[in-house]
């Protein structure tokens, strides 16, 4: 964290390129060869939204911090994984960002949802203030589960994207619960399942017809976040192959986690190394230029991405998946079931059709912000990664 004030330019030359290896490189469900597709790999990585520490943005809550350096890394990783969901939703997985090329309006609609100001759907301001309801004071470090819970709440206001956000707790994904959440023709299970239709309040400058059109379809696009603990103090090796497989699935949104108290957004792997985007660079807050356009180059990482050994990963993570259609979700379920049959591979979570009887009520667990179950589980996932440790060199 003490390196957090390095500028983007000073970091640009410190990253190694991909190793010359026959091992495939997997980036969010896409397979590449280093020998024949290096440019494609780098273009794919650069096209992901890269959210870092910023300074000199409007004070959070009017009187709070004007920079998130030193405390906002997990909040930025939450923004990155959610931005990837919005890219898949509005631009598609094949979309690419090319420096200097004019982008479509939907691209700027996605970017504007994360800009550092109080009225952007998923801004640092919204995440920090919504976190107060999760027991986190502004400026306090988040764990992966807390940021997932906060993003789920914020997504209910984003009617342009009209997402169904499900956070699978107790290491269990219940298919029936997700289908109920995603199917429009089911009775309302809560605010997230039934977007209101007052366009002047909710569309927030985004195209109204998109929200109306999507309401006519029968499946809300799903963002599935699964907070996990893959060991006590370090990752259990038995989970490593399963974790790799998550990056191989076309529905992959990647993983948020990191080293103790230093969060990263993991987007793939090569060999025994994870590939990630690092938020620990402080950049100035961005304002629209004189013509009203938003300069966007600083939101894309234009150097080779960072890598680290999978064995160094802190065991507290959240894995993300995006299923645009019901077919995508069914396909994801089939892949998870097949993976559970592979010998020597330990599943990171369980996939079940119906809720086990020992579970608490899913509506209470997932839809009530202050339920005791959610608080208990949040404390479980965040307790390990909140006490800062000074590591001897």
BELUR-V315384 format. One record per pair of residues at least 24 apart in sequence whose ideal C-beta (glycine too) atoms are under 10 Angstrom apart, sorted by the first residue. I is the first residue (numbers start at 1). J is the second residue. Records with the same first field share a line. If there is no record, write none. Layout:
I = J / J
This chain:
1 = 53 / 69 / 70 / 71 / 73 / 141 / 261 / 262 / 280 / 388
2 = 70 / 280
3 = 262 / 278 / 280 / 281 / 282
4 = 52 / 53 / 67 / 68 / 69 / 70 / 71 / 72 / 73 / 262 / 279 / 280 / 281 / 282
5 = 53 / 55 / 67 / 69 / 70 / 280 / 281 / 282
6 = 280 / 281 / 282
7 = 281 / 282 / 283 / 284
8 = 50 / 52 / 281 / 282 / 283 / 284 / 297 / 298 / 301 / 302 / 303
9 = 281
10 = 281
11 = 52 / 278 / 280 / 281 / 301 / 303 / 306
12 = 281 / 301 / 302 / 303 / 304
13 = 303
14 = 303 / 306
15 = 278 / 301 / 303 / 304 / 305 / 306 / 307
16 = 304 / 305 / 306 / 307
17 = 41 / 42 / 303 / 304
18 = 42 / 45 / 270 / 273 / 275 / 304 / 305 / 307
19 = 270 / 271 / 273 / 307
21 = 270 / 271 / 273
22 = 271
23 = 269 / 270 / 271 / 272 / 273
24 = 248 / 268 / 269 / 270 / 271
25 = 247 / 268 / 269 / 270 / 271 / 273 / 275
26 = 244 / 245 / 246 / 247 / 248 / 249 / 252 / 267 / 268 / 269 / 270 / 275
27 = 247 / 252 / 254 / 267 / 268 / 269 / 270 / 275 / 305
28 = 84 / 87 / 88 / 93 / 246 / 247 / 248 / 249 / 250 / 251 / 252 / 253 / 254 / 266 / 267 / 268 / 275 / 320 / 322
29 = 88 / 93 / 246 / 247 / 248 / 249 / 250 / 251 / 252 / 253 / 254 / 268 / 321 / 322
30 = 93 / 94 / 247 / 248 / 250 / 252 / 268
31 = 247 / 248 / 268
32 = 268 / 270
34 = 270
38 = 304
40 = 96
41 = 268 / 270 / 275 / 304 / 305
42 = 301 / 302 / 303 / 304 / 305
43 = 96 / 97 / 98
44 = 93 / 94 / 96 / 97 / 267 / 268 / 305
45 = 267 / 268 / 275 / 276 / 277 / 300 / 301 / 302 / 303 / 304 / 305
46 = 96 / 97 / 98 / 99 / 300 / 301 / 302 / 303 / 304 / 305
47 = 84 / 87 / 91 / 93 / 94 / 95 / 96 / 97 / 98 / 300 / 301
48 = 80 / 81 / 83 / 84 / 87 / 97 / 254 / 265 / 267 / 277 / 299 / 300 / 301 / 305
49 = 79 / 80 / 81 / 82 / 83 / 84 / 86 / 87 / 97 / 107 / 110 / 111 / 114 / 265 / 277 / 296 / 299 / 300 / 301
50 = 76 / 79 / 80 / 83 / 265 / 277 / 278 / 279 / 281 / 283 / 298 / 299 / 300 / 301 / 302 / 305
51 = 75 / 76 / 77 / 78 / 79 / 80 / 81 / 82 / 83 / 114 / 116 / 122 / 124 / 265 / 277 / 279 / 283 / 298 / 299
52 = 76 / 79 / 80 / 277 / 278 / 279 / 280 / 281 / 282 / 283 / 298 / 299 / 301
53 = 124 / 279 / 280 / 281 / 282 / 283
54 = 115 / 116 / 124 / 279 / 281 / 282 / 283 / 284 / 285 / 286 / 298
55 = 116 / 282 / 283 / 284 / 285
56 = 116 / 282 / 283 / 284 / 285 / 287
57 = 115 / 116 / 117 / 118 / 123 / 124 / 125 / 284 / 285 / 286 / 287
58 = 116 / 117 / 118 / 123 / 125 / 285
59 = 118 / 125
60 = 116 / 118 / 123 / 124 / 125 / 126 / 127 / 128 / 129 / 138 / 139
61 = 118 / 125 / 128 / 129 / 132 / 138
62 = 118 / 125
63 = 138
64 = 125 / 128 / 129 / 137 / 138 / 139
65 = 124 / 125 / 128 / 138 / 139
66 = 116 / 285
67 = 116 / 124 / 282 / 284 / 285
68 = 116 / 124 / 125 / 127 / 128 / 138 / 139 / 279 / 282
69 = 280 / 281 / 282
70 = 139 / 141 / 280 / 282
71 = 128 / 138 / 139 / 140 / 141 / 142 / 261
72 = 124 / 127 / 128 / 139 / 141 / 142 / 263 / 279 / 280 / 282
73 = 141 / 142 / 256 / 258 / 261 / 262 / 263 / 264 / 265 / 278 / 279 / 280
74 = 127 / 141 / 142 / 143 / 144 / 146 / 147 / 256 / 257 / 258 / 261 / 262 / 263 / 264 / 265 / 279 / 318 / 382 / 385
75 = 122 / 123 / 124 / 126 / 127 / 128 / 131 / 136 / 141 / 142 / 146 / 147 / 150 / 151 / 263 / 279
76 = 114 / 124 / 127 / 147 / 256 / 263 / 264 / 265 / 277 / 278 / 279 / 280 / 281
77 = 142 / 144 / 147 / 254 / 255 / 256 / 257 / 258 / 263 / 264 / 265 / 266 / 276 / 277 / 278 / 279 / 318
78 = 122 / 124 / 127 / 142 / 144 / 146 / 147 / 148 / 149 / 150 / 151 / 154 / 225 / 256 / 263 / 265 / 318 / 320
79 = 113 / 114 / 122 / 123 / 124 / 127 / 147 / 151 / 256 / 265 / 279
80 = 114 / 253 / 254 / 256 / 263 / 264 / 265 / 266 / 267 / 276 / 277 / 279 / 320
81 = 144 / 147 / 148 / 151 / 223 / 225 / 253 / 254 / 255 / 256 / 265 / 266 / 267 / 318 / 319 / 320 / 322
82 = 110 / 113 / 114 / 121 / 122 / 127 / 147 / 148 / 151 / 152 / 154 / 155 / 158 / 161 / 163 / 165 / 223 / 225 / 253 / 256 / 320 / 322
83 = 110 / 111 / 113 / 114 / 122 / 253 / 265 / 299
84 = 110 / 223 / 252 / 253 / 254 / 265 / 267 / 320 / 322
85 = 110 / 151 / 155 / 161 / 163 / 165 / 221 / 222 / 223 / 224 / 225 / 253 / 320 / 321 / 322 / 324
86 = 110 / 111 / 113 / 114 / 121 / 122 / 155 / 158 / 160 / 161 / 163 / 221 / 223 / 322
87 = 111 / 253 / 322
88 = 221 / 223 / 250 / 251 / 252 / 253 / 322 / 323 / 324 / 328
89 = 158 / 160 / 161 / 162 / 163 / 214 / 221 / 223 / 322 / 324
90 = 160 / 161 / 206 / 210 / 221
92 = 324
93 = 250 / 251 / 252 / 322 / 324
97 = 296 / 297 / 299 / 300 / 302
98 = 300
99 = 296 / 297 / 300 / 302
100 = 297
102 = 293
103 = 296
105 = 206 / 207
106 = 160 / 206 / 207 / 210
107 = 296
108 = 293 / 294 / 296
109 = 160 / 161 / 204 / 205 / 206 / 207 / 210
110 = 160 / 161
111 = 286 / 294 / 296 / 299
112 = 204 / 205 / 206 / 288 / 294
113 = 154 / 158 / 160 / 161 / 204 / 206
114 = 299
115 = 285 / 286 / 287 / 288 / 294 / 299
116 = 285 / 286 / 287
117 = 285 / 287
119 = 204 / 205
120 = 154 / 204
121 = 151 / 154 / 155 / 157 / 158 / 159 / 160 / 161 / 204 / 206
122 = 150 / 151 / 154 / 155 / 157 / 158 / 161
123 = 154
124 = 285
126 = 150 / 151 / 153 / 154 / 157
127 = 151 / 153 / 154
129 = 154
130 = 154 / 369
133 = 369 / 370
134 = 369 / 370 / 374 / 375 / 378 / 382
135 = 370 / 375 / 378 / 379 / 382
136 = 378 / 382 / 386
140 = 386
141 = 261 / 262 / 263 / 382 / 385 / 386 / 387 / 388
142 = 256 / 263 / 382 / 385 / 386
143 = 227 / 256 / 257 / 261 / 263 / 314 / 316 / 317 / 318 / 378 / 379 / 380 / 381 / 382 / 383 / 384 / 385 / 386
144 = 225 / 226 / 227 / 228 / 229 / 255 / 256 / 257 / 258 / 263 / 314 / 316 / 317 / 318 / 319 / 320 / 381 / 382 / 385
145 = 169 / 225 / 226 / 227 / 228 / 229 / 256 / 316 / 317 / 318 / 374 / 377 / 378 / 379 / 380 / 381 / 382 / 385
146 = 227 / 318 / 378 / 379 / 381 / 382 / 385 / 386
147 = 225 / 227 / 256 / 263 / 318 / 382
148 = 223 / 225 / 226 / 227 / 256 / 318 / 320 / 378 / 381
149 = 225 / 227 / 366 / 369 / 374 / 377 / 378 / 381
150 = 369
151 = 223 / 225 / 318 / 320
152 = 192 / 223 / 225 / 366 / 367 / 369
153 = 191 / 192 / 369
155 = 191 / 192 / 223
156 = 190 / 191 / 192 / 193 / 194 / 195 / 196 / 202 / 367
157 = 191 / 192 / 195 / 196 / 201 / 202 / 204
158 = 195 / 202 / 203 / 204 / 206 / 211
159 = 195 / 196 / 197 / 198 / 199 / 201 / 202 / 203 / 204 / 206 / 208 / 210 / 211 / 212 / 214 / 215
160 = 195 / 202 / 203 / 204 / 205 / 206 / 207 / 208 / 210 / 211 / 214
161 = 195 / 206 / 210 / 211 / 214 / 220 / 221 / 223
162 = 192 / 195 / 210 / 211 / 212 / 213 / 214 / 215 / 217 / 220 / 221
163 = 192 / 195 / 214 / 220 / 221 / 222 / 223 / 322
164 = 189 / 192 / 193 / 219 / 220 / 221 / 222 / 223 / 224 / 323
165 = 192 / 220 / 221 / 222 / 223 / 224 / 225 / 366
166 = 192 / 222 / 223 / 224 / 225 / 226 / 321 / 323 / 362 / 366
167 = 223 / 224 / 225 / 226 / 227 / 318 / 365 / 366 / 374 / 377
168 = 224 / 225 / 226 / 227 / 228 / 318 / 319 / 321 / 349 / 350 / 351 / 366
169 = 226 / 227 / 359 / 360 / 362 / 365 / 366 / 373 / 374 / 376 / 377 / 378 / 380 / 381
170 = 227 / 349 / 350 / 356 / 358 / 359 / 360 / 365 / 373 / 377 / 380
171 = 226 / 227 / 228 / 229 / 230 / 347 / 348 / 349 / 350
172 = 226 / 349 / 350 / 351 / 352 / 355 / 356 / 359
173 = 224 / 226 / 321 / 332 / 333 / 336 / 349 / 350 / 351 / 352
174 = 350 / 351 / 352 / 353 / 354 / 355 / 356 / 359 / 362 / 366
175 = 329 / 330 / 333 / 336 / 351 / 352 / 353 / 354 / 355
176 = 352 / 353 / 354 / 355 / 362
177 = 352 / 354 / 355 / 359 / 362 / 363 / 365 / 366
178 = 222 / 224 / 323 / 326 / 329 / 332 / 333
179 = 219 / 222 / 326 / 329 / 330 / 353
180 = 362 / 363
181 = 220 / 222 / 224 / 362 / 366 / 367
182 = 218 / 219 / 220 / 221 / 222 / 224 / 323 / 325 / 326 / 329
183 = 218 / 219 / 220 / 326
184 = 214 / 215 / 216 / 217 / 218 / 219 / 220
185 = 218 / 219
186 = 218
189 = 362 / 363 / 366 / 367
190 = 363 / 366 / 367 / 368
191 = 367
192 = 220 / 366 / 367
193 = 220 / 367
195 = 220
217 = 325 / 326
218 = 325 / 326
219 = 323 / 324 / 325 / 326 / 327 / 328 / 329
220 = 323 / 324 / 326
221 = 322 / 323 / 324 / 325 / 328 / 329
222 = 251 / 321 / 322 / 323 / 324 / 325 / 326 / 328 / 329 / 332
223 = 253 / 320 / 321 / 322 / 323
224 = 251 / 253 / 319 / 320 / 321 / 322 / 323 / 329 / 332
225 = 253 / 256 / 318 / 319 / 320 / 321
226 = 255 / 317 / 318 / 319 / 320 / 321 / 348 / 349
227 = 256 / 257 / 316 / 317 / 318 / 319 / 349 / 377 / 378 / 380 / 381 / 382
228 = 255 / 257 / 315 / 316 / 317 / 318 / 319 / 348 / 349 / 381
229 = 314 / 315 / 316 / 317 / 348 / 380 / 381 / 384 / 385
230 = 257 / 313 / 314 / 315 / 316 / 317 / 319 / 346 / 348
231 = 313 / 314 / 315 / 316
232 = 315 / 384
233 = 260 / 314 / 315 / 384
234 = 260 / 311 / 312 / 313 / 314 / 315
235 = 310 / 311 / 312 / 313 / 314 / 315 / 316 / 317
236 = 315 / 346 / 348
237 = 310 / 311 / 346
238 = 344 / 345 / 346 / 347 / 348
239 = 310 / 313 / 315 / 317 / 345 / 346 / 347 / 348
240 = 269 / 272 / 310 / 311 / 313 / 345 / 346 / 348
241 = 310 / 339 / 342 / 344 / 345 / 346
242 = 319 / 336 / 339 / 340 / 342 / 345 / 346 / 347 / 348 / 349
243 = 269 / 274 / 310 / 313 / 317 / 319 / 348
244 = 268 / 269 / 271 / 272 / 274 / 310 / 345
245 = 335 / 336 / 338 / 339 / 342 / 345 / 348
246 = 317 / 319 / 320 / 321 / 335 / 336 / 339 / 348
247 = 274 / 275 / 319
248 = 335 / 339
249 = 321 / 331 / 332 / 335 / 336 / 339
250 = 321 / 322 / 323 / 328 / 331 / 332 / 335
251 = 320 / 321 / 322 / 323 / 324 / 328 / 329 / 331 / 332 / 335
252 = 319 / 320 / 321 / 322 / 332
253 = 318 / 319 / 320 / 321 / 322
254 = 318 / 319 / 320 / 321
255 = 313 / 317 / 318 / 319 / 320
256 = 316 / 317 / 318 / 319 / 320
257 = 313 / 314 / 315 / 316 / 317 / 318 / 319 / 385
258 = 308 / 312 / 313 / 314 / 316 / 317 / 385
259 = 308 / 312 / 313 / 314 / 385 / 391
260 = 312 / 314 / 315 / 316 / 384 / 385 / 386 / 387 / 388 / 389 / 391
261 = 314 / 385 / 386 / 387 / 388 / 389 / 391
262 = 314 / 385
263 = 314 / 317 / 385
264 = 305 / 306 / 308 / 313 / 314
265 = 305 / 320
266 = 305 / 306 / 308 / 310 / 313 / 317 / 319
267 = 305
268 = 305 / 307
269 = 307 / 310
270 = 307
271 = 307 / 309 / 310
272 = 307 / 309 / 310 / 311
273 = 306 / 307 / 308 / 309 / 310 / 311 / 312
274 = 305 / 306 / 307 / 308 / 309 / 310 / 311 / 312 / 313
275 = 304 / 305 / 306 / 307 / 308
276 = 305 / 306 / 307 / 308 / 313
277 = 301 / 305 / 306
278 = 305 / 306 / 308
280 = 306
314 = 384 / 385
315 = 384 / 385
316 = 380 / 381 / 382 / 383 / 384 / 385 / 386
317 = 348 / 381 / 385
318 = 381
319 = 348 / 349
